[in-house]
Amino acid sequence: MTKLILAALLLAAQPTLAAPVTEARVPVADLDLTSRSGVRELDRRLERAAATVCGSRTSVWLAERAAVVACMRDALARARPARDAAIAQATRGFDQMATR
């Protein structure tokens, strides 16, 4: 089973004083990705990782908030192939154990 998804959540152009975080690691080893609740928790973790990379949606400036939302949408889209692969791998492992 996959121990970790490296979700390369790329940062959209966002001005900041500190060096931006451009990648987040999302642990999955403790999740049962063959269950709905495990997949839901994975999705929550990916959303939190995207928020860490992209910043807060609480800005009073509409343009900044829109940039954060766009960044999060892009980050989650980039993480989706790794997410889907981890779920597929868990499901294949579950199916192989069930047929033995």
C-alpha positions in Angstrom: 0.0 0.0 0.0 1.2 3.5 -0.7 2.8 5.0 2.3 2.6 8.6 1.2 1.2 10.6 -1.6 3.6 13.4 -2.7 1.0 15.9 -3.8 3.0 18.4 -5.8 0.6 21.3 -5.2 2.1 24.0 -7.2 1.6 27.6 -6.0 -0.1 30.0 -8.3 1.4 33.5 -8.5 0.9 34.9 -5.0 3.0 37.6 -3.6 4.5 36.8 -0.2 7.4 38.0 2.0 8.5 34.5 3.0 9.5 31.8 0.6 6.3 30.2 -0.6 5.5 26.6 0.2 5.1 24.8 -3.1 4.6 21.2 -2.1 2.9 19.3 0.7 3.2 15.7 1.8 -0.1 14.0 2.5 0.3 10.8 4.6 -2.1 7.9 3.7 -0.6 4.9 5.4 -3.1 5.1 8.3 -6.1 5.3 5.9 -8.3 2.5 4.6 -8.7 3.7 1.1 -11.1 0.9 0.3 -13.7 2.6 2.4 -15.7 5.7 1.8 -14.6 7.2 5.1 -10.9 6.6 4.3 -11.3 8.3 0.9 -13.2 11.2 2.5 -10.4 11.7 5.0 -7.8 11.6 2.2 -9.8 14.3 0.4 -9.9 16.4 3.6 -6.1 16.1 4.0 -5.6 17.1 0.4 -7.8 20.2 0.9 -5.8 21.1 4.0 -2.5 20.6 2.1 -3.8 22.8 -0.7 -4.8 25.5 1.8 -1.3 25.3 3.3 0.3 25.8 -0.2 -2.2 28.4 -1.5 -3.0 30.5 1.6 -6.2 31.6 3.2 -9.5 32.4 1.6 -10.3 34.9 4.3 -8.7 37.9 2.6 -10.9 41.0 2.4 -9.5 41.7 -1.1 -11.7 40.0 -3.7 -8.8 39.5 -6.2 -6.6 37.9 -3.6 -9.4 35.6 -2.5 -10.1 34.6 -6.1 -6.4 33.8 -6.6 -6.4 31.5 -3.6 -9.5 29.7 -4.8 -7.9 29.3 -8.3 -4.7 28.0 -6.7 -6.6 25.5 -4.6 -8.5 24.3 -7.5 -5.3 23.8 -9.5 -3.5 22.2 -6.7 -6.3 19.6 -6.1 -6.4 18.9 -9.8 -2.6 18.3 -9.8 -2.9 16.0 -6.8 -5.9 14.0 -8.3 -3.8 11.5 -10.3 -1.8 10.5 -7.2 -5.0 10.3 -5.2 -6.7 8.1 -7.7 -3.6 5.9 -8.0 -3.4 5.4 -4.3 -7.1 4.5 -4.1 -6.8 2.1 -7.1 -3.7 0.4 -5.5 -5.5 0.0 -2.2 -8.6 -1.5 -4.0 -6.4 -3.9 -6.1 -4.7 -5.1 -2.9 -8.1 -5.6 -1.3 -9.4 -7.5 -4.3 -6.4 -9.7 -4.4 -6.7 -10.6 -0.7 -10.4 -11.3 -1.2 -9.8 -13.8 -4.0 -7.3 -15.9 -2.0 
